[in-house]
Amino acid sequence: ADLEEILSARLAAEEDEDEEDEEEEESEKVEVVAKSSEEVQGRQKTEISCPHCFLLVEASVVADTGECSHCGAPIS
């Protein structure tokens, strides 16, 4: 087999794989849309923001465990 033929076949196979990966990524996307601003609650007085993942965590959970319940990072 000619080296150029082998290279062409490999490049074509890689392009096919890239297209399949893109299709899979598109099918995995999930769009979350709040129907109104009433559905989204603001930060509660009992919540604190994790400095590592920036998600809200119940202060009582952090007081008990010393960790973020989402990412497991220590919070002091």
C-alpha positions, -999 to 999 in steps of 0.1 A, spaced: 0 0 0 11 35 -8 20 57 22 -2 85 9 -32 61 7 -27 51 43 -24 86 54 -55 97 35 -75 68 50 -64 77 85 -72 114 81 -107 104 67 -113 81 97 -103 109 121 -126 133 105 -155 108 108 -147 104 145 -146 141 151 -180 145 135 -194 117 157 -180 133 188 -196 167 179 -229 150 173 -227 132 207 -218 165 225 -248 183 209 -272 155 220 -259 157 256 -265 194 260 -294 202 283 -310 236 283 -324 248 316 -348 277 313 -367 292 342 -403 300 332 -404 330 354 -383 349 379 -405 335 407 -391 300 402 -355 311 410 -350 316 447 -324 341 460 -297 333 485 -312 323 518 -299 335 551 -289 300 560 -267 296 530 -231 305 523 -211 305 491 -184 280 486 -151 298 477 -141 268 455 -171 259 434 -191 291 441 -223 271 448 -245 278 478 -242 255 507 -262 252 539 -242 268 567 -253 241 591 -237 214 568 -205 234 567 -205 238 604 -210 200 609 -185 188 583 -163 217 575 -167 208 538 -187 219 508 -215 194 501 -210 199 464 -173 198 458 -160 185 491 -135 213 495 -128 225 530 -145 257 541 -134 275 572 
